[in-house]
């Protein structure tokens, strides 16, 4: 019998009925970012910038990540229609 894995997902309406491209990124050390936050790219790493404008948004955090003690890999939603 082949190995099967199952998971339960609780929809939270962050993204509805859209095709979305995700991107793997590095969250800069010192950041603690909630899922759904708008983020920008700075020196090749993801950060939250309170002065973010729509023109410089890199993406939306796909998951919460705590990088307060060092850089962490994570994912962002990039393109949506």
C-alpha positions as CSV (number, residue, x, y, z in Angstrom):
1,X,0.0,0.0,0.0
2,X,1.5,3.4,-1.0
3,X,2.2,6.0,1.7
4,X,-0.5,8.6,2.0
5,X,-0.5,11.8,4.0
6,X,-3.5,13.9,4.9
7,X,-3.8,17.3,6.4
8,X,-6.6,19.6,7.6
9,X,-6.7,23.2,6.4
10,X,-8.9,25.9,7.9
11,X,-9.6,28.5,5.3
12,X,-9.1,32.1,6.6
13,X,-10.1,34.0,3.4
14,X,-6.6,35.5,2.9
15,X,-6.9,34.4,-0.7
16,X,-10.1,33.4,-2.4
17,X,-10.5,31.5,-5.8
18,X,-7.3,32.9,-7.3
19,X,-4.3,31.4,-9.0
20,X,-1.3,32.6,-7.0
21,X,2.4,32.2,-7.6
22,X,4.4,31.7,-4.5
23,X,8.1,32.5,-3.9
24,X,10.6,31.1,-1.5
25,X,12.4,33.9,0.4
26,X,14.7,34.6,3.3
27,X,13.2,36.7,6.1
28,X,15.8,39.1,7.6
29,X,17.0,38.5,11.1
30,X,15.1,40.6,13.6
31,X,11.7,40.3,11.9
32,X,8.6,38.7,13.4
33,X,6.0,38.7,10.6
34,X,2.4,37.6,10.7
35,X,0.7,35.7,7.9
36,X,-1.0,38.1,5.5
37,X,1.4,41.1,6.1
38,X,2.6,43.1,3.1
39,X,6.3,42.8,2.8
40,X,9.2,44.4,0.8
41,X,12.5,43.1,-0.3
42,X,15.5,44.9,1.2
43,X,19.1,43.8,0.4
44,X,17.8,40.5,-0.9
45,X,15.7,39.7,2.3
46,X,12.1,40.1,3.3
47,X,11.2,42.8,5.8
48,X,8.2,44.7,7.0
49,X,8.4,48.4,6.2
50,X,5.7,50.7,7.8
51,X,6.1,53.1,4.9
52,X,5.3,50.4,2.3
53,X,3.3,51.7,-0.7
54,X,1.6,49.5,-3.3
55,X,4.4,50.3,-5.7
56,X,7.1,48.6,-3.6
57,X,5.2,45.6,-2.1
58,X,7.1,42.4,-2.9
59,X,4.4,40.1,-1.7
60,X,2.1,38.9,1.1
61,X,3.5,36.5,3.8
62,X,2.1,33.1,3.2
63,X,2.8,32.0,6.8
64,X,3.8,33.5,10.1
65,X,7.6,33.5,10.6
66,X,9.7,34.5,13.7
67,X,13.2,35.4,12.5
68,X,14.0,37.4,15.6
69,X,17.0,35.3,16.3
70,X,18.3,34.8,12.8
71,X,17.4,34.7,9.1
72,X,14.6,32.2,8.3
73,X,13.3,30.7,5.0
74,X,9.6,31.2,4.3
75,X,7.2,31.8,1.5
76,X,5.3,34.7,0.1
77,X,2.4,35.1,-2.3
78,X,3.6,37.1,-5.3
79,X,1.3,37.4,-8.2
80,X,-2.5,37.2,-8.2
81,X,-5.2,38.1,-10.6
